[in-house]
Amino acid sequence: MNLNKNLPTGTRDKLFREAQAAYKIEQQVNHYFEKRGFKRIETPVIEFEDVFSSEHQADAKLYRFFDEKGRLTVLRPDMTLPIGRVVSTTGVTLPLKLSYSGKIFRANEDFGGEQNEQTQAGIEIIGYPSIKAEIECILSGIGVLNTLEIPNFQIELGHAAIYRRVVHLLNLRETAEIDFRLLIQNKSLTGIQQFVADNPSTLDDFILALPRLFGPATAILQQAKNLTIDKGILTALTEMETIVKAVSYAADISVDLGLVQDFHYYTGIIFRGYADLAADNFLSGGRYDHLLEQFTSSSSPAVGLALNLDSLTTLQNRAGIIKKQPPTTLLIHYDLDALQQAEKLMQETPHSELSFFETPTNAISFAKKWHIPTVVHVSSQGSQTIFQKEAE
């Protein structure tokens, strides 16, 4: 089978307006983070598999291949662990505020509709234990969405410690924990009821309510507090209240106490961003205070935010924010000995471009085909109009 005209599953080409819009969005996001004081970092697309081999990446679907020395390498499935590797191995001084953008790759199953190649941008705040780090990530995410004019978006808040606390108190084995995770992610009421019957505990009322504990922050958090006396869960709920109170002026904040991120390294506040025109979340992040232990003997507090720029490009397109590029209104045909004059005319004339044809006749034919209203010929004697479309 000849595959040289096809693309691998989950990848796609971007042409013209979409490609230009994607490039512009990446520039806007990076500029926004720069204005907030973040320092840019870049890591290789290819990493050794060991970077992603911890239990935190158990669910990651990696593109694996061997290098010329037979060592197993991968295309990075996310940015956080490579940045953790850099921070842990280069001896940079903490605390740090880092920003990035680039490609990530995840080998999703065929026909699932997910993109295996994505453009991601985000920030990592490392070395700050204060809740202000979470607040900065959330506010930065909101600021980016406002900058990109994304309409009707919502920020949803959760807390990884809630799920971790339940799993710890119930002493779930690995297979039971995986089943419980899926039930929570799918908000399965009947499944949770059966799970509680099979795993009774003092948390029964709280666990039974988890699939329904999402929505307006104030009401849901108060309801959750009335369902448990566990100090660990109550501490997490109080932390969520603090953040909601701090950032609610900036955007609509909801909560989901059953929110579980795909990556297992999150330890505290987690969050996602949604919009009316989007089928899935395009913003995610949270606190991961123990991730750097994979690379060094000591840990460091850290919070991150990631944005799916491809989804944001699609959102802008659906919202009618992406404008067509202005059409060319002047085609400049030139003689080689008048190239400098032609270049000067193009720079001085908006929406103009040079003709690469050998003859004026071909330049005029091209202009007619692409509805360019004017063609001028630049020679050593000067310039003259050789085609002018009649006004309709």
Secondary structure, 3 states (H helix, E strand, C coil): CCCCCCCCCCCCCCCHHHHHHHHHHHHHHHHHHHHCCCEECCCCCEEEHHHHCCHHHCCCCCEEEECCCCCEEEECCCCHHHHHHHHHHHCCCCCEEEEEEEEEECCCCCCCCCCCEEEEEEEEEECCCCCHHHHHHHHHHHHHHHHCCCCCEEEEEEEHHHHHHHHHHHCCCHHHHHHHHHHHHHCCHHHHHHHHHHCCCCCHHHHHHHHHCEEEHHHHHHHHHCCCCCHHHHHHHHHHHHHHHHHCCCCCEEEECCCCCCCCCCCCEEEEEEECCCCCCCEEEEECCCHHHHCCCCCCCEEEEEEEHHHHHHHHHHCCCCCCCCCCCEEEEECHHHHHHHHHHHHHCCCEEECCCCCHHHHHHHHHHCCCCEEEEEECCEEEEEEECCCC
